Amino acid sequence: MPQPATLTATEREVLDDVARGLSNIQIALKQFRSHETIRTHVKNILAKLKARNRAHAVAIAYNTAILRCPLPHLPTTQAIPRLVSPPGRARCEPGQPGRAATALARNGVRHRRGPR
């Protein structure tokens, strides 16, 4: 297996943020650097890893152990966030069946239940 590319500490930090799905501008704001500097770091990372794009660079980094995935990445006790309905749109709440259909009927929208 070929030797993993040697990335600088800054390049590893940028690559970690790329792996988290951040854009160059978001990384620049997070690291207090210019987005042009981040772009240069990303170009250097792609060249050193011989990657075609950002996703390929992240895949190579995980496969060569440059980056390590912390397990578990989501705690099992973390609550699933609730979706917030836009204003004026009804949403059924647990334990209150039919609330959305009632709100739709109140707004003049007919709701058909069951198969056609």
Steps between C-alpha positions, in 0.01 A plus 500: 500500500638845412607733778227744605560855388650727761262786562580798716302558819306779329422279201378223732277753677362622166449140384311421820266793434462391136401155630235667714350646181598863551559731204821697456333815632361319805844352573659844460256653748554214747880513479530880473676480164434636154288284270778529240741348753256215565463449124879472471510248786226294330693506170815384681304222673356382168847501342669317789228234521469478119125547544256606228272702728421575864295185554778286353753671729287421805462137391877468450563663838277249680642204307860599576422590865588868455155565647335275753127475549403550864256226596221536571456827315148545639422422862218251540332728752480797263143602426383511141420864419135578433405650171347843533208568270500829311251758630146434383556130433352242730687191610368194680640467850530165675179419681296748294396318182314694237617843608666573163191387308283726717727798435500429126120480497483828691707659221269362231723213386329166449689199626422156365581198714565150373561363152335649194 
